Amino acid sequence: MPIHNGPMLRLTRAPDLTTATLWVDALNTEGISASVQRQYLSGVAGELPPDQCTPEVWIAHPEQEARARTLLHHLQHVPQRQWWCRCGEFVEGGFEQCWRCGAWMPG
């Protein structure tokens, strides 16, 4: 990611580094320059308040805030589907393929 020297904006805190990284990757894919900050503070949790040790997602261009928040909202509220596979397995979550038999979700 290119170095940005202008003002940055904290978009949100993430529950963990994996989630923060996924959100940043999605934002970057959509042309929003984003980065993870405070990714290494989990090691000092206990010495600092826990809410001060979670990773944060920052964007480089504050004028992209509305678009970034909309995208983040969609990432945080992915519809969870539930369906019965033809093999009898109940499949929950965002899965489109049965874990048991490999059949695809009916259209």
C-alpha positions as YAML, in Angstrom:
chain: A
units: angstrom
residues:
- id: 1
  name: MET
  ca: [0.00, 0.00, 0.00]
- id: 2
  name: PRO
  ca: [1.36, 3.45, -0.84]
- id: 3
  name: ILE
  ca: [2.42, 5.73, 2.01]
- id: 4
  name: HIS
  ca: [-0.11, 8.46, 2.72]
- id: 5
  name: ASN
  ca: [0.95, 11.60, 4.57]
- id: 6
  name: GLY
  ca: [-2.42, 13.38, 4.86]
- id: 7
  name: PRO
  ca: [-5.03, 13.18, 7.61]
- id: 8
  name: MET
  ca: [-6.47, 9.72, 8.15]
- id: 9
  name: LEU
  ca: [-9.78, 8.71, 9.67]
- id: 10
  name: ARG
  ca: [-10.49, 5.82, 12.03]
- id: 11
  name: LEU
  ca: [-13.40, 3.93, 10.54]
- id: 12
  name: THR
  ca: [-13.93, 1.32, 13.24]
- id: 13
  name: ARG
  ca: [-12.44, -1.08, 15.74]
- id: 14
  name: ALA
  ca: [-12.44, -4.74, 14.79]
- id: 15
  name: PRO
  ca: [-12.99, -7.65, 17.16]
- id: 16
  name: ASP
  ca: [-9.76, -9.32, 16.05]
- id: 17
  name: LEU
  ca: [-6.88, -9.01, 13.59]
- id: 18
  name: THR
  ca: [-8.34, -11.49, 11.10]
- id: 19
  name: THR
  ca: [-11.59, -9.54, 10.79]
- id: 20
  name: ALA
  ca: [-9.74, -6.22, 10.53]
- id: 21
  name: THR
  ca: [-7.56, -7.61, 7.75]
- id: 22
  name: LEU
  ca: [-10.57, -8.94, 5.83]
- id: 23
  name: TRP
  ca: [-12.35, -5.58, 6.11]
- id: 24
  name: VAL
  ca: [-9.25, -3.68, 4.96]
- id: 25
  name: ASP
  ca: [-8.79, -6.03, 2.00]
- id: 26
  name: ALA
  ca: [-12.43, -5.53, 0.97]
- id: 27
  name: LEU
  ca: [-12.13, -1.74, 1.26]
- id: 28
  name: ASN
  ca: [-8.89, -1.72, -0.75]
- id: 29
  name: THR
  ca: [-10.52, -3.90, -3.43]
- id: 30
  name: GLU
  ca: [-13.23, -1.23, -3.77]
- id: 31
  name: GLY
  ca: [-10.63, 1.51, -4.25]
- id: 32
  name: ILE
  ca: [-10.72, 2.82, -0.68]
- id: 33
  name: SER
  ca: [-7.21, 3.12, 0.72]
- id: 34
  name: ALA
  ca: [-7.44, 1.47, 4.14]
- id: 35
  name: SER
  ca: [-5.04, 0.00, 6.67]
- id: 36
  name: VAL
  ca: [-5.03, -1.88, 9.95]
- id: 37
  name: GLN
  ca: [-3.62, 0.03, 12.90]
- id: 38
  name: ARG
  ca: [-2.81, -1.22, 16.43]
- id: 39
  name: GLN
  ca: [-2.54, -4.79, 15.18]
- id: 40
  name: TYR
  ca: [0.23, -5.64, 17.65]
- id: 41
  name: LEU
  ca: [-1.32, -4.33, 20.87]
- id: 42
  name: SER
  ca: [-3.09, -7.56, 21.83]
- id: 43
  name: GLY
  ca: [0.10, -8.60, 23.61]
- id: 44
  name: VAL
  ca: [-0.27, -5.81, 26.18]
- id: 45
  name: ALA
  ca: [-3.94, -6.50, 26.95]
- id: 46
  name: GLY
  ca: [-4.21, -6.50, 30.72]
- id: 47
  name: GLU
  ca: [-1.69, -3.70, 31.07]
- id: 48
  name: LEU
  ca: [-3.90, -1.46, 28.95]
- id: 49
  name: PRO
  ca: [-7.72, -1.58, 28.88]
- id: 50
  name: PRO
  ca: [-8.91, -4.31, 26.46]
- id: 51
  name: ASP
  ca: [-10.83, -1.83, 24.29]
- id: 52
  name: GLN
  ca: [-7.56, 0.02, 23.71]
- id: 53
  name: CYS
  ca: [-5.86, -3.11, 22.36]
- id: 54
  name: THR
  ca: [-8.17, -4.10, 19.53]
- id: 55
  name: PRO
  ca: [-7.12, -3.56, 15.90]
- id: 56
  name: GLU
  ca: [-8.57, -0.56, 14.12]
- id: 57
  name: VAL
  ca: [-9.45, 0.07, 10.48]
- id: 58
  name: TRP
  ca: [-8.37, 3.46, 9.18]
- id: 59
  name: ILE
  ca: [-8.94, 5.07, 5.79]
- id: 60
  name: ALA
  ca: [-6.47, 7.39, 4.11]
- id: 61
  name: HIS
  ca: [-9.00, 9.71, 2.49]
- id: 62
  name: PRO
  ca: [-11.69, 11.01, 4.87]
- id: 63
  name: GLU
  ca: [-13.82, 12.06, 1.89]
- id: 64
  name: GLN
  ca: [-14.41, 8.33, 1.26]
- id: 65
  name: GLU
  ca: [-15.95, 7.84, 4.70]
- id: 66
  name: ALA
  ca: [-19.58, 7.49, 3.60]
- id: 67
  name: ARG
  ca: [-18.74, 4.91, 0.96]
- id: 68
  name: ALA
  ca: [-16.42, 3.05, 3.35]
- id: 69
  name: ARG
  ca: [-19.06, 2.93, 6.10]
- id: 70
  name: THR
  ca: [-21.66, 1.62, 3.64]
- id: 71
  name: LEU
  ca: [-19.33, -1.13, 2.49]
- id: 72
  name: LEU
  ca: [-18.39, -1.98, 6.08]
- id: 73
  name: HIS
  ca: [-22.07, -2.18, 7.02]
- id: 74
  name: HIS
  ca: [-22.66, -4.70, 4.21]
- id: 75
  name: LEU
  ca: [-19.64, -6.73, 5.33]
- id: 76
  name: GLN
  ca: [-20.94, -6.82, 8.90]
- id: 77
  name: HIS
  ca: [-24.50, -7.76, 7.92]
- id: 78
  name: VAL
  ca: [-24.11, -10.56, 5.39]
- id: 79
  name: PRO
  ca: [-27.44, -12.35, 5.05]
- id: 80
  name: GLN
  ca: [-27.33, -15.77, 6.63]
- id: 81
  name: ARG
  ca: [-29.19, -18.37, 4.65]
- id: 82
  name: GLN
  ca: [-30.60, -21.63, 5.92]
- id: 83
  name: TRP
  ca: [-31.58, -24.47, 3.63]
- id: 84
  name: TRP
  ca: [-32.20, -28.19, 3.56]
- id: 85
  name: CYS
  ca: [-29.96, -30.18, 1.25]
- id: 86
  name: ARG
  ca: [-31.33, -33.05, -0.79]
- id: 87
  name: CYS
  ca: [-29.21, -35.39, 1.40]
- id: 88
  name: GLY
  ca: [-31.18, -34.26, 4.46]
- id: 89
  name: GLU
  ca: [-28.49, -32.00, 5.95]
- id: 90
  name: PHE
  ca: [-29.56, -28.61, 7.35]
- id: 91
  name: VAL
  ca: [-27.05, -25.97, 6.14]
- id: 92
  name: GLU
  ca: [-26.76, -22.63, 7.93]
- id: 93
  name: GLY
  ca: [-24.76, -19.46, 7.38]
- id: 94
  name: GLY
  ca: [-23.41, -18.13, 4.13]
- id: 95
  name: PHE
  ca: [-22.67, -21.57, 2.73]
- id: 96
  name: GLU
  ca: [-23.88, -22.32, -0.76]
- id: 97
  name: GLN
  ca: [-22.59, -25.87, -0.76]
- id: 98
  name: CYS
  ca: [-23.49, -28.74, 1.55]
- id: 99
  name: TRP
  ca: [-20.59, -29.77, 3.77]
- id: 100
  name: ARG
  ca: [-21.87, -33.33, 3.91]
- id: 101
  name: CYS
  ca: [-22.43, -34.28, 0.27]
- id: 102
  name: GLY
  ca: [-21.05, -31.31, -1.69]
- id: 103
  name: ALA
  ca: [-24.35, -30.47, -3.42]
- id: 104
  name: TRP
  ca: [-24.97, -26.83, -4.28]
- id: 105
  name: MET
  ca: [-27.77, -24.83, -2.67]
- id: 106
  name: PRO
  ca: [-30.94, -25.02, -4.79]
- id: 107
  name: GLY
  ca: [-31.58, -21.91, -6.88]
...
